Amino acid sequence: MIADVALPADVRAAGPDAIATYKAAAGFEQLLANELVKALAGESGPLADGPYALQMQESLSSALVSGPGLGLAQRLYKEMRP
């Protein structure tokens, strides 16, 4: 999960409820990225078969959402806030 220091400053300043909301949004973004990578990997090929296929898929999806991510978490956070 995301460490509090890695959260955007406006989220940290908004308090514990905002932090929990952002972390939930970031978790959903990670889940969506995992499913997208799994769908792109297909049924066969280097990302779908083999002893390291799952680790490669997880690494790719983590890389997609690290840093600024896909932007979905920030967007969801703004929509979920009152």
Secondary structure, 3 states (H helix, E strand, C coil): CCCHHHCCHHHHHHCHHHHHHHHHHHHHHHHHHHHHHHHHHCCCCCCCCCCCHHHHHHHHHHHHHCCCCCCHHHHHHHHHCC
